[in-house]
Amino acid sequence: MSWDIVLFSSTQKINSVEEIDEEKLVVINFDKILFEHFTVYKQEDNYVEIIGNNFSINLFTDDELVSNKMISLYGENALFELAKLALINNWQIYDSGINRMIDLEKPNENGYANFQSYLYLIMDK
């Protein structure tokens, strides 16, 4: 099961998704940056699976520049790697597991534990 996050490119410090100022969103080529950073991946049409050490990242490529990108993560290391990349590129990350933005300086305080709890609940049923 995947755990979803959203990458944002914005000149605004986003504290919550409800407060996003669309005028401050910046369109970029997330795909190009991701594929330059993560060089091991499988692609079929516009679906891509990035393969890392104890993690994978799944996404769909975009035909145009975008200001945000939803990504599915498998494994907590995926978030740590994306947090490093986000710091380099001045991105921000929304974590659907905790319904808030991630502190990129402390990515271990994220929704992965919530995701794991939910997963175990489903698996027990």
LINVEN-V304104 format. One record per residue. N is the residue number from 0. RES is the residue in one letter. PHI is phi in radians with two decimals (none if undefined). OMEGA is omega as a letter, one per 30 degrees, with the letter a starting at -180 (NA if undefined). D_LAST is the distance of its C-alpha to the last C-alpha in Angstrom with 1 decimal. Layout:
N;RES;PHI;OMEGA;D_LAST + N;RES;PHI;OMEGA;D_LAST
This chain:
0;M;none;a;14.9 + 1;S;-1.65;l;18.0 + 2;W;-2.22;a;19.3 + 3;D;-1.76;l;22.1 + 4;I;-2.33;l;25.5 + 5;V;-2.22;l;28.8 + 6;L;-1.54;l;32.2 + 7;F;-2.17;l;35.2 + 8;S;-1.98;a;38.9 + 9;S;-2.66;l;40.8 + 10;T;-1.46;l;43.9 + 11;Q;-1.56;l;42.3 + 12;K;-1.32;a;40.3 + 13;I;-1.51;l;37.1 + 14;N;-1.64;l;35.6 + 15;S;-2.69;a;33.1 + 16;V;-1.14;l;32.4 + 17;E;-1.19;a;33.8 + 18;E;-1.76;a;37.1 + 19;I;-1.13;l;37.6 + 20;D;-1.66;a;41.2 + 21;E;-1.07;l;41.2 + 22;E;-1.17;a;44.9 + 23;K;-1.74;l;44.0 + 24;L;-1.29;a;41.5 + 25;V;-2.08;l;43.0 + 26;V;-1.42;a;42.3 + 27;I;-2.51;l;42.1 + 28;N;-1.78;l;41.0 + 29;F;-0.99;a;37.6 + 30;D;-1.00;a;37.2 + 31;K;-1.02;a;40.5 + 32;I;-1.14;l;39.9 + 33;L;-1.08;a;36.4 + 34;F;-1.31;l;37.8 + 35;E;-1.29;a;40.8 + 36;H;-1.44;l;38.7 + 37;F;-1.77;a;35.9 + 38;T;-1.61;l;37.8 + 39;V;-1.84;l;35.2 + 40;Y;-2.74;l;33.3 + 41;K;-1.99;a;32.6 + 42;Q;-2.27;l;33.5 + 43;E;-2.34;a;33.2 + 44;D;0.99;a;35.1 + 45;N;-1.76;l;33.9 + 46;Y;-1.69;a;30.5 + 47;V;-2.28;l;30.7 + 48;E;-2.04;l;28.6 + 49;I;-1.48;a;30.3 + 50;I;-2.00;l;29.7 + 51;G;-2.23;l;30.2 + 52;N;-1.32;a;29.9 + 53;N;1.13;l;26.2 + 54;F;-2.79;l;25.3 + 55;S;-2.52;a;25.7 + 56;I;-2.24;a;26.6 + 57;N;-1.98;a;26.2 + 58;L;-2.73;l;28.5 + 59;F;-1.96;l;30.7 + 60;T;-1.26;l;34.4 + 61;D;-1.88;l;36.6 + 62;D;-1.50;a;39.9 + 63;E;-2.49;l;41.5 + 64;L;-1.23;a;41.6 + 65;V;-2.39;l;38.9 + 66;S;-1.76;l;38.4 + 67;N;-2.64;a;34.6 + 68;K;-2.60;l;32.0 + 69;M;-1.48;a;28.3 + 70;I;-2.37;l;26.8 + 71;S;-1.81;a;23.3 + 72;L;-1.93;l;22.9 + 73;Y;-2.25;a;21.1 + 74;G;1.74;a;21.9 + 75;E;-1.11;l;23.6 + 76;N;-1.04;l;26.9 + 77;A;-1.04;l;27.0 + 78;L;-1.15;a;27.4 + 79;F;-1.07;l;30.1 + 80;E;-1.17;l;32.0 + 81;L;-1.19;l;31.8 + 82;A;-1.09;l;33.0 + 83;K;-1.06;a;36.0 + 84;L;-1.14;l;36.8 + 85;A;-1.11;l;36.4 + 86;L;-1.08;l;38.9 + 87;I;-1.10;a;41.4 + 88;N;-1.77;l;41.2 + 89;N;1.07;l;41.0 + 90;W;-1.65;l;37.6 + 91;Q;-2.22;a;35.0 + 92;I;-2.19;l;31.2 + 93;Y;-1.66;a;28.8 + 94;D;-1.86;a;25.3 + 95;S;-1.23;a;22.6 + 96;G;-1.18;l;20.3 + 97;I;-2.08;l;22.7 + 98;N;0.97;l;24.6 + 99;R;-2.77;l;27.9 + 100;M;-1.31;a;30.4 + 101;I;-1.55;l;30.2 + 102;D;-1.37;a;33.1 + 103;L;-1.15;l;34.2 + 104;E;-1.35;a;36.1 + 105;K;-2.34;a;32.9 + 106;P;-1.16;l;30.1 + 107;N;-1.22;l;28.0 + 108;E;-1.62;a;27.5 + 109;N;-2.27;a;25.1 + 110;G;-1.54;a;21.6 + 111;Y;-1.07;l;20.2 + 112;A;-1.10;l;18.8 + 113;N;-1.10;l;17.1 + 114;F;-1.08;l;15.8 + 115;Q;-1.08;l;14.5 + 116;S;-1.06;l;12.8 + 117;Y;-1.12;l;11.1 + 118;L;-1.07;l;10.2 + 119;Y;-1.11;l;8.8 + 120;L;-1.08;l;6.7 + 121;I;-1.15;a;5.4 + 122;M;-1.16;l;5.5 + 123;D;-1.29;a;3.8 + 124;K;-1.40;NA;0.0
